[in-house]
Amino acid sequence: MWDVAAHRLLDTLAGHRGDVFSVAFSPDGALLASAGADRTVRPWDVATRRLLATLTGHSDFVNDVAFSPDGRTLASAGDDLTVRLWNLDVSARFAAICRLRPRLSAAGASSCSHL
């Protein structure tokens, strides 16, 4: 990551094994996604420069990544001739888990009460 105005390197985000083919910032600038030869997509927190997840599913190089206009979905395209859509909306994932509430233990179900 570079500070373009100051012409200086801020940080190097290391995580992929092999070449990185694409990077994209989320519309709000809070996330950076990278895609590479290791068949993974990696979303990063820009402020902390922390890797948030390693998204797997492609069976060949991942060539490109792009965020949806609302920043909740990340699209990736690979040499495996697939486009994958990744839901980055954490609250939606928790809501989906909580819909399974009748199957959760009492302790697990109680954590859904705030949603």
Order of alpha helices (4+ residues) and beta strands (2+ residues): beta-beta-beta-beta-beta-beta-beta-beta-beta-beta-alpha-alpha
